[in-house]
Amino acid sequence: MARMPLPASFFGIVLGFSGLGQAWRVAVPLWGMPPWIAESLLLLATLIWLVLLLNYVIQALRKPLLVRNEFQHPVQGSTPALLAVATLLIALAALPYSRPLAYVLTMTGICWHLLFSLWHTGILWQGGRDALDTVPTLYLPTVAGNFTSAAALGALGHADWGWLFLGAGVFSWLALESLVIQRLWHTTGMPAQQRPLLGIQFAPPVVCAMAWQILSPGSTDHWLLMLWGYGLFQLLLGIRLRSWLAAQPFSPSYWAYTFGVSAATVVGLKLALAGIGAAQILAIPIFVGANFFIGNLTVRTVYLLFRRRLLSHSA
């Protein structure tokens, strides 16, 4: 029986569960929620990350050409950055239990982030790309990687280093967003199979705000509210376009939406905890919506994997 290839994009599942787990951690002091829910979600995220990482490494050793082709793909070639992003989020989950382990995970994640993003960006700078390949996966190496590096360093008490990474992420995001929007506006349209990738488009402002809150705990700076507001507007736009975005049959690529959804939830809960009135009003529906959305994706993903297993056994 042939083993199905494991794409790096599957690490997006880790982003969804770890982000939701962080939201539940904030809900503990905010609303008195039971801590075990947050820690269970983060444990699940850690187990998924570990299984995916081991399988991806084994795949790279046994089928290096398969992995090499993914790295060189004009659209999927950005997704190996998720290995670093997922590892850095697991470092945040592990920090309350083991600071040394969180340090190791952070340094490992940052090393992979820098090596991969510099390699990938160096290829982009040499030109020769088709404008139709300008999709939100381009945010993953230089935007998502830098923002999560900043968050992990801030959590470990190295805010000065973290602000350096946040700056790199912010200006990379601003440079890339205009290219992605231009591609959406001025081409023939995005194919249905690529539309779930637009879930990544919603993430940068709220992931930036989430990292900022870790670098400056308790901050209620107006820039945070502005970033959160832009992220919420993007999420509302996603709801408005839900039929168009969901034209492709369900696949794990839909987890691309979860990093933005969970980050927006974390930011809102932290602002509510800091006493921001708008956040105290919006936090509850956003929190409920995020749990429903990620829960729905979980059920559909488990069903999809179960169905594929049945089909592979019957083949």
C-alpha positions in Angstrom: 0.0 0.0 0.0 1.5 3.4 -1.1 2.1 5.9 1.6 0.6 9.3 0.9 3.1 12.2 0.9 3.0 14.5 3.9 3.0 18.2 2.8 4.5 20.8 5.1 1.2 22.7 5.0 -0.2 20.1 7.4 1.7 21.9 10.2 -1.0 24.5 9.9 -3.1 22.1 12.1 -0.6 22.8 14.9 -1.0 26.5 14.5 -4.8 26.2 15.0 -4.7 24.1 18.1 -1.9 25.9 19.7 -3.5 29.3 19.1 -6.8 28.1 20.5 -5.0 26.7 23.5 -3.3 30.0 24.2 -6.8 31.7 23.9 -8.1 29.3 26.6 -5.1 30.1 28.8 -6.1 33.8 28.7 -9.7 32.8 29.4 -8.7 31.3 32.7 -7.9 34.7 34.4 -10.5 36.6 32.3 -13.6 34.4 32.9 -12.4 31.8 35.4 -12.4 29.0 32.8 -11.0 25.6 33.9 -7.2 25.5 33.1 -7.3 21.9 32.0 -9.1 22.8 28.7 -6.2 25.1 27.6 -3.5 22.6 28.6 -5.4 19.7 26.9 -5.5 21.7 23.6 -1.8 22.6 23.9 -1.0 19.0 24.7 -2.9 17.9 21.6 -1.1 20.5 19.5 2.2 19.2 20.8 1.4 15.6 20.0 0.3 16.5 16.5 3.5 18.6 16.0 5.6 15.7 17.2 3.9 13.2 14.9 4.1 15.5 11.9 7.7 16.4 12.5 8.9 12.8 12.8 7.0 11.8 9.7 8.2 14.8 7.7 11.9 14.1 8.7 11.5 10.4 7.8 9.9 11.4 4.5 12.9 13.8 3.8 15.3 11.0 4.5 13.5 8.3 2.5 12.1 10.5 -0.4 14.4 13.5 -0.6 13.3 14.3 -4.2 9.7 14.6 -3.0 10.6 17.2 -0.3 13.0 19.0 -2.7 10.1 19.4 -5.2 8.0 20.9 -2.5 10.7 23.3 -1.6 11.0 24.4 -5.2 7.3 24.7 -5.9 6.3 28.3 -6.7 3.3 28.2 -4.3 3.9 25.3 -1.8 7.6 26.2 -1.6 6.9 28.7 1.2 5.1 26.2 3.4 8.2 24.5 5.0 8.4 27.7 7.0 5.5 26.2 9.0 8.0 23.8 10.6 9.6 26.7 12.4 6.4 28.5 13.2 4.8 25.4 14.7 8.0 24.7 16.7 8.0 28.2 18.1 4.4 28.0 19.1 5.1 24.7 20.9 7.9 26.5 22.7 5.3 28.9 24.1 3.1 26.0 25.2 6.0 24.3 26.9 7.4 27.4 28.7 5.3 27.1 31.9 6.5 23.5 32.3 10.1 23.7 31.3 12.1 26.8 30.6 15.1 24.9 29.3 12.9 22.9 26.9 11.3 26.2 25.7 14.8 27.6 25.1 15.8 24.6 23.0 12.6 24.7 21.0 12.9 28.4 20.4 16.5 28.3 19.3 15.7 25.3 17.0 12.7 27.1 15.5 14.6 30.4 15.0 17.5 28.6 13.3 15.2 26.8 10.9 13.3 30.1 10.3 16.4 32.0 9.5 18.0 29.4 7.3 14.8 28.7 5.3 13.6 32.3 5.0 17.0 33.6 3.8 17.3 30.7 1.3 13.7 31.2 0.1 13.8 35.0 -0.1 17.2 34.9 -1.9 15.5 32.9 -4.6 12.6 35.4 -4.9 15.0 38.3 -5.2 16.6 36.7 -8.3 13.2 37.0 -10.2 11.7 34.9 -12.8 8.4 34.2 -11.0 5.0 34.2 -12.6 2.7 36.9 -11.1 -0.1 34.3 -10.7 2.1 32.5 -8.1 1.9 35.5 -5.8 -0.3 34.1 -3.1 -0.5 34.5 0.7 1.9 31.5 1.3 4.6 34.1 0.6 3.9 35.5 4.1 5.0 32.3 5.9 8.8 32.6 5.8 9.4 36.3 6.4 6.2 37.4 8.2 4.9 34.4 10.2 8.4 33.2 11.0 9.6 36.6 12.3 6.4 37.3 14.3 6.5 33.9 16.1 10.2 34.3 16.7 9.5 37.6 18.3 6.7 36.1 20.4 8.9 33.2 21.7 11.8 35.5 22.5 9.6 37.9 24.3 8.1 35.1 26.4 11.6 34.0 27.4 12.4 37.6 28.5 14.5 38.7 25.5 12.2 41.5 24.3 15.1 43.5 22.8 15.8 40.6 20.4 12.2 40.0 19.9 11.6 43.6 18.7 14.2 43.0 16.0 12.3 40.1 14.6 9.0 41.9 14.9 10.4 44.8 12.8 11.6 42.3 10.2 8.2 40.8 10.1 6.2 44.1 9.9 8.1 45.5 7.0 8.1 42.2 5.2 4.4 42.0 5.6 3.8 45.6 4.3 6.0 44.9 1.3 4.2 41.6 0.4 0.6 42.6 1.1 0.5 45.1 -1.8 1.8 42.4 -4.1 -0.8 39.9 -3.0 -3.7 42.4 -3.2 -2.6 43.5 -6.6 -2.5 39.9 -7.8 -6.1 39.4 -6.5 -7.4 42.6 -8.1 -5.7 42.6 -11.5 -5.6 39.0 -12.6 -8.3 36.6 -13.9 -9.0 35.3 -10.4 -7.7 32.8 -8.0 -8.3 29.1 -8.8 -10.6 27.3 -6.4 -7.9 25.0 -5.2 -5.8 28.0 -4.1 -8.5 29.9 -2.3 -8.1 28.3 1.1 -4.6 29.8 1.1 -6.3 33.2 1.5 -6.8 32.2 5.1 -3.2 33.2 5.6 -4.1 36.7 4.3 -6.1 37.3 7.5 -3.3 36.4 9.9 -0.5 39.0 9.8 -2.1 41.9 11.6 -3.4 39.8 14.5 -0.3 37.6 14.8 1.7 40.8 14.8 -0.5 42.2 17.6 -0.2 38.9 19.5 3.6 39.0 19.4 3.5 42.7 20.4 1.4 41.8 23.5 4.0 39.2 24.5 6.9 41.7 24.0 5.0 44.4 26.0 2.7 42.6 28.5 -0.4 44.5 29.5 0.0 47.0 26.7 -3.1 48.8 25.4 -1.3 50.8 22.8 -3.5 52.2 20.1 -1.4 50.4 17.5 -2.5 47.1 19.0 -6.2 48.1 18.6 -5.5 49.2 15.0 -3.9 45.9 14.2 -6.7 44.0 15.8 -9.3 46.1 14.0 -7.6 45.4 10.6 -7.5 41.7 11.4 -11.2 41.6 12.4 -12.1 43.5 9.2 -10.2 40.8 7.2 -12.1 38.0 9.0 -15.4 39.7 8.3 -14.4 39.9 4.6 -13.7 36.1 4.8 -17.3 35.6 6.1 -18.6 37.7 3.3 -16.7 35.6 0.7 -17.3 32.2 2.4 -19.1 30.6 -0.6 -16.4 31.7 -3.0 -13.6 30.7 -0.6 -15.2 27.3 0.0 -15.6 26.4 -3.7 -13.0 23.6 -3.3 -14.0 20.4 -1.5 -12.8 20.2 2.1 -9.1 19.4 2.6 -6.5 20.1 5.4 -5.6 23.3 3.5 -8.6 24.9 5.2 -6.5 25.0 8.4 -4.8 28.0 6.9 -7.7 30.1 8.3 -7.1 29.0 11.9 -3.9 30.9 12.7 -5.6 34.2 12.0 -8.8 33.2 13.8 -7.0 32.0 16.9 -4.6 34.9 17.0 -7.5 37.4 16.7 -9.1 35.6 19.7 -5.9 35.7 21.8 -5.5 39.4 21.1 -9.1 40.2 21.9 -9.0 38.3 25.2 -5.8 40.0 26.3 -7.2 43.4 25.5 -10.4 42.5 27.4 -8.3 41.4 30.3 -6.5 44.8 30.2 -9.8 46.6 30.5 -10.4 47.7 26.9 -14.2 48.2 26.5 -14.5 47.3 22.9 -12.6 44.1 23.5 -14.7 43.1 26.5 -17.8 43.3 24.2 -16.3 41.5 21.2 -14.2 38.9 23.1 -17.1 36.5 23.9 -18.6 36.2 20.3 -15.1 35.9 18.8 -14.1 33.3 21.4 -17.2 31.2 20.8 -16.8 31.6 17.0 -13.2 30.5 17.1 -14.0 27.4 19.1 -16.9 26.5 16.8 -14.8 27.1 13.7 -11.8 25.1 14.8 -14.0 22.4 16.3 -15.8 22.0 13.0 -12.5 21.8 11.1 -11.3 19.1 13.6 -14.4 16.9 13.0 -14.2 17.3 9.2 -10.4 16.5 9.2 -10.8 13.4 11.3 -13.7 12.2 9.1 -11.5 12.9 6.0 -8.6 11.0 7.3 -10.8 8.1 8.4 -12.4 8.0 5.0 -9.0 8.0 3.2 -7.8 5.2 5.5 -10.9 3.1 4.6 -10.4 3.7 0.8 -6.7 2.8 1.0 -7.5 -0.4 2.8 -10.2 -1.3 0.3 -8.0 -0.5 -2.7 
